[in-house]
Amino acid sequence: MTEVFVNPECPFSLKSFDLLAQLKKHSSQDFYSKHEEDFQTCLELPIKQLLHYLTAQLSGEIIKKLNMEFNLFNLEVNFSQPYFEYNFFPKELKSQIKFNNAHFFIRVTQNGFWFGLHVSERSPDRQTFIKNVQTNTTLKEILIQNTVVSEKCDLFSKSSQEISPINRLADWLKIVARLKSATKCIQVTNYITYYQVSTFDYQQLANEIKQLFEGIFPLFLAATCDEPITAIEEYLHQTNIKNGKYYCRQGVNKYQEGNYQDAIKQFDIALEQAPNIADAYRYRGKVKAESGYTDDAIYDYNYLLLIQPKNYEIYDERGYIYYNLENYEKALDDYNQSLHINPNFALAYYHRGLTYLELENQQKAFEDLCRATELFDKEKDVDNYEEAQRILKTIYPNYSEPLFTEISQNIRSKGLRISESILRRYHLALKTRKFVILSGTSGTGKTWLTKAYAEVVAAEYLLVPVAPNWTTNEDLLGYFNPMDKEYHYTTFSHFLEKAAQEYEQAQTEKRTPRPYHLILDEMNLARVEYYFAKFLSAMEVRMREGLAQIELASEKQVLLPPNLYFIGTVNVDETTHNFADKVYDRAQMIELEVCHNDLFEHLGEVDYREILMEVWDNLHLVTPFAFRVLDEINNYVNEAKVLGISWEEALDEQLLQKILPKLKGADDRVGEALKTFVDIAAENKLNLSHAKASKMLKTFEQHGFTSYF
């Protein structure tokens, strides 16, 4: 065979024609039987698929007249003159012998592809054709005006009479419409060589056949109908198409109303009137899919794709049915075909991404959903864009840290009064050392800051309160029990493993890992260098090498990854332990201080703001208190109002209960603070606080020391 270009979507391959050439050479049933599987793959199945395409494309009037219920058993195979042929016979046969009836055919030979109309010499249809054309000049004119034959069509004639290239059809009709015509059969055909066929896809080849069949169908009606003019007029006007479209519109209205049962009835009527209305199949498929009749829905989509083989939206819709049926391979095939037709179809990327997600192919799911979000964004499809983004984050939460200005604004919007300087120092300290210690007066917002910051930067967060009795690493990390041979985790060690897993997965997926913030609350209640010893050493290794290992138990280690941050909060008083230099060397220390203005603004417009701030101004150096105490006083006063108690009385009780217990010691500043407090209480008629403070001041003056008790 001559080397030719083969369209990858062509129904036939060069092997198809070579098989027929080999069959002609051997001319035997044995050769066919030996290579039957090849014949089925290269000829029978492609012809069957081509017939599906063709049937879906043909006019409804043609389908009404011809028997289109084909199967491979109707396929004719000739062994002496090899070809594969399929014939479309009339639904109402005049002769018991099929080939004595007018019929359309397609035929594959070793040299190419034939198709057209054939009326045999012995056919009663030939007699009908001759009679109709000879006796009815109007019919002849109708045929000449409405039969379409291109220059490449062969009008079969054995007559010596020359056929004019200008009046081909009229001259041919004169020749064949004679009882004693040299042309014993009536035949109009088209021929495409095998190398031309190889350049076509299914759709192009089906279109070639369709154009000829529809163009010469008036000739078929003239041969098979007793009233051919009426039949040809019906075919040409196709009134049923108008009726079909009307019922289709009614069905769409019913579908939109949610009346699925009546919608299906309307679509059924529409397709009875006009079998190839694409919208009727599409909407009936939608209705059936939404009603749970998935097999019927797939049938409608299958037929619709024969009518519109390049409809990428239908491939996507059918794919989504397969997806819901958990037939993921077929779903992928449909999404791939949809994107082959339209590489910029966002929904197909989105649905294919979901399918890959079900198949646990994270990488492909990520790629498809990323592409879908890009296309949804371009199309301004907000709902689908947001949904795709949401799913994308669950697969690949690719971390992106906000800008510091955004972090600062978001934290301040949460209500904490904290200086820009402190925020900036905390932000930079985390980046620099990944181990930060926040110190300050109780209630200054140390723990609050750690939580607010973690929320703003979308970090995983764990708060671990330190207990005073912690003396070993096991108190923090857990321990291996030799009795049950199991490791007994703590929330701390679980969190370590989660951070390590996130880092390792991110490395595999080539993305930025999400940060993990682990907070040791009041970490100096126990000696840090005892319970935190392993980490102090490992942190130094991590600073040099980027990674380190922590030994949880013998033969059990966990990675100390760079996305894991340690933050400790400390209160410095007589109940806490000081830090060793080893701790200071491995941490960034930030002291949180509060100022008068921050507390003043935090209190808001309350009646007692001036009094409470005067107390703070004079006592905070020896009796520090901050936001937590102010909030508690506010809450107390508000609850007291519910009981009808004045704010003056409630404030007096709170100063007695929350402030004075902090005033203790032998420092001269304690005595000075008590004197000032007594004056403030007397001036504002805070009787309970005045009485208690006066008593404490007298004790201090007598013994050089005082306390609340």
Stockholm file with secondary structure:
# STOCKHOLM 1.0

chainA/1-709         MTEVFVNPECPFSLKSFDLLAQLKKHSSQDFYSKHEEDFQTCLELPIKQLLHYLTAQLSGEIIKKLNMEFNLFNLEVNFSQPYFEYNFFPKELKSQIKFNNAHFFIRVTQNGFWFGLHVSERSPDRQTFIKNVQTNTTLKEILIQNTVVSEKCDLFSKSSQEISPINRLADWLKIVARLKSATKCIQVTNYITYYQVSTFDYQQLANEIKQLFEGIFPLFLAATCDEPITAIEEYLHQTNIKNGKYYCRQGVNKYQEGNYQDAIKQFDIALEQAPNIADAYRYRGKVKAESGYTDDAIYDYNYLLLIQPKNYEIYDERGYIYYNLENYEKALDDYNQSLHINPNFALAYYHRGLTYLELENQQKAFEDLCRATELFDKEKDVDNYEEAQRILKTIYPNYSEPLFTEISQNIRSKGLRISESILRRYHLALKTRKFVILSGTSGTGKTWLTKAYAEVVAAEYLLVPVAPNWTTNEDLLGYFNPMDKEYHYTTFSHFLEKAAQEYEQAQTEKRTPRPYHLILDEMNLARVEYYFAKFLSAMEVRMREGLAQIELASEKQVLLPPNLYFIGTVNVDETTHNFADKVYDRAQMIELEVCHNDLFEHLGEVDYREILMEVWDNLHLVTPFAFRVLDEINNYVNEAKVLGISWEEALDEQLLQKILPKLKGADDRVGEALKTFVDIAAENKLNLSHAKASKMLKTFEQHGFTSYF
#=GR chainA/1-709 SS CCCCCCCTTCSCCHHHHHHHHHHHHHCSHHHHHHTHHHHIIIIIHHHHHHHHHHHHHSCHHHHHHBCCCCCGGGCEEETTTTEEEEEECBSSCSSSSGGGSCEEEEEEESSEEEEEEEECTTCHHHHHHHHHHHHCHHHHHHHHHHCCCCTTCEECCCCSSCCCSSSHHHHHHHHHSSTTCSCCSEEEEEEEEHHHHTTCCHHHHHHHHHHHHHHHHHHHHHHHCSSHHHHHHHHHHCHHHHHHHHHHHHHHHHHHHTCHHHHHHHHHHHHHHCTTCHHHHHHHHHHHHHTTCHHHHHHHHHHHHHHCTTCHHHHHHHHHHHHHTTCHHHHHHHHHHHHHHCTTCHHHHHHHHHHHHHTTCHHHHHHHHHHHHHHHHHTTCHHHHHHHHHHHHHHCCCCCCCCHHHHHHHHHHTTCCCCHHHHHHHHHHHHHHSEEEEEESTTSSHHHHHHHHHHHTTCEEEEEECCTTCCSHHHHHEEEETTTTEEEECHHHHHHHHHHHHHHHHHHHTSCCCCEEEEEETGGGSCHHHHTHHHHHHHHHHHHHSCEEEEEETTEEEEECTTEEEEEEECCSTTSCCCCHHHHHTSEEEEECCCHHHHHHHHCSCTTHHHHHHHHHHHTTTSCCCHHHHHHHHHHHHHHHHTTCCHHHHHHHHIIIIIGGGCCBSCHHHHHHHHHHHHHHHHTTCHHHHHHHHHHHHHHHHHSCBCCC
#=GC SS_cons         CCCCCCCTTCSCCHHHHHHHHHHHHHCSHHHHHHTHHHHIIIIIHHHHHHHHHHHHHSCHHHHHHBCCCCCGGGCEEETTTTEEEEEECBSSCSSSSGGGSCEEEEEEESSEEEEEEEECTTCHHHHHHHHHHHHCHHHHHHHHHHCCCCTTCEECCCCSSCCCSSSHHHHHHHHHSSTTCSCCSEEEEEEEEHHHHTTCCHHHHHHHHHHHHHHHHHHHHHHHCSSHHHHHHHHHHCHHHHHHHHHHHHHHHHHHHTCHHHHHHHHHHHHHHCTTCHHHHHHHHHHHHHTTCHHHHHHHHHHHHHHCTTCHHHHHHHHHHHHHTTCHHHHHHHHHHHHHHCTTCHHHHHHHHHHHHHTTCHHHHHHHHHHHHHHHHHTTCHHHHHHHHHHHHHHCCCCCCCCHHHHHHHHHHTTCCCCHHHHHHHHHHHHHHSEEEEEESTTSSHHHHHHHHHHHTTCEEEEEECCTTCCSHHHHHEEEETTTTEEEECHHHHHHHHHHHHHHHHHHHTSCCCCEEEEEETGGGSCHHHHTHHHHHHHHHHHHHSCEEEEEETTEEEEECTTEEEEEEECCSTTSCCCCHHHHHTSEEEEECCCHHHHHHHHCSCTTHHHHHHHHHHHTTTSCCCHHHHHHHHHHHHHHHHTTCCHHHHHHHHIIIIIGGGCCBSCHHHHHHHHHHHHHHHHTTCHHHHHHHHHHHHHHHHHSCBCCC
//
